[in-house]
Amino acid sequence: MDKYQTKGMCIYLAGIVEETTGKLLRNSRRQVKGYQKKLTGQAIMALGDAHRALKRCINAPIPETEKNLRIAERPIRQMSKL
């Protein structure tokens, strides 16, 4: 897990606690704040997932690059049509 995923998970868990506390105390403002924290935490976790996917794409090897280079090195036979 990277820093975004851990931060998002902490905020998400704090939101669950706050929302549950609001339900137990019948405090609608606390419920809403908890729900907002949950959504914020989920968004930050999604940002962490996007970062991880982007790093994978950047670090992934390009398939068959050597084969394509070998094809490009061959001399091209040019023919004229008259």
C-alpha positions as CSV (number, residue, x, y, z in Angstrom):
1,M,0.0,0.0,0.0
2,D,1.3,3.5,-0.8
3,K,0.7,6.6,1.2
4,Y,-2.5,7.5,-0.6
5,Q,-4.1,4.1,0.2
6,T,-3.1,4.2,3.8
7,K,-4.3,7.7,4.3
8,G,-7.5,6.9,2.5
9,M,-8.1,3.8,4.7
10,C,-7.5,5.8,7.9
11,I,-10.0,8.5,6.8
12,Y,-12.5,5.8,5.7
13,L,-12.3,4.1,9.1
14,A,-12.7,7.4,10.9
15,G,-15.8,8.0,8.8
16,I,-17.3,4.7,9.7
17,V,-16.7,5.3,13.4
18,E,-18.2,8.8,13.2
19,E,-21.2,7.7,11.2
20,T,-21.9,4.8,13.6
21,T,-21.6,7.2,16.6
22,G,-24.0,9.6,15.0
23,K,-26.5,6.8,14.5
24,L,-26.2,5.7,18.1
25,L,-26.5,9.2,19.4
26,R,-29.2,10.1,16.9
27,N,-27.1,13.0,15.7
28,S,-27.8,13.6,12.0
29,R,-24.9,16.1,11.5
30,R,-22.4,13.6,12.9
31,Q,-23.9,10.9,10.6
32,V,-23.4,13.2,7.5
33,K,-19.9,14.1,8.5
34,G,-19.0,10.5,8.9
35,Y,-20.5,9.7,5.5
36,Q,-18.6,12.5,3.9
37,K,-15.3,11.2,5.5
38,K,-16.1,7.7,4.2
39,L,-16.5,9.0,0.6
40,T,-13.4,11.1,0.9
41,G,-11.4,8.1,2.1
42,Q,-12.7,6.0,-0.8
43,A,-11.7,8.7,-3.2
44,I,-8.2,8.9,-1.8
45,M,-7.9,5.1,-1.9
46,A,-8.9,5.2,-5.6
47,L,-6.3,7.8,-6.2
48,G,-3.7,5.4,-4.7
49,D,-5.0,2.6,-7.0
50,A,-4.6,4.9,-10.0
51,H,-1.0,5.8,-8.9
52,R,-0.1,2.1,-8.6
53,A,-1.6,1.3,-12.1
54,L,0.3,4.2,-13.6
55,K,3.5,3.0,-12.1
56,R,2.9,-0.4,-13.5
57,C,2.3,1.0,-17.0
58,I,5.4,3.1,-16.9
59,N,7.6,0.3,-15.7
60,A,6.2,-2.4,-17.9
61,P,8.4,-3.6,-20.7
62,I,7.3,-3.0,-24.3
63,P,6.6,-6.3,-25.9
64,E,8.6,-7.3,-29.0
65,T,10.7,-4.2,-29.3
66,E,13.7,-6.1,-30.4
67,K,11.8,-7.8,-33.1
68,N,10.4,-4.5,-34.4
69,L,13.9,-3.1,-34.4
70,R,15.3,-6.0,-36.4
71,I,12.6,-5.5,-39.1
72,A,13.4,-1.8,-39.3
73,E,17.1,-2.5,-39.8
74,R,16.5,-4.6,-43.0
75,P,17.1,-2.7,-46.2
76,I,14.0,-1.9,-48.0
77,R,13.8,-2.9,-51.6
78,Q,12.4,-0.2,-53.7
79,M,10.8,-0.9,-57.0
80,S,9.4,1.6,-59.4
81,K,6.2,1.0,-61.3
82,L,6.3,2.2,-64.9
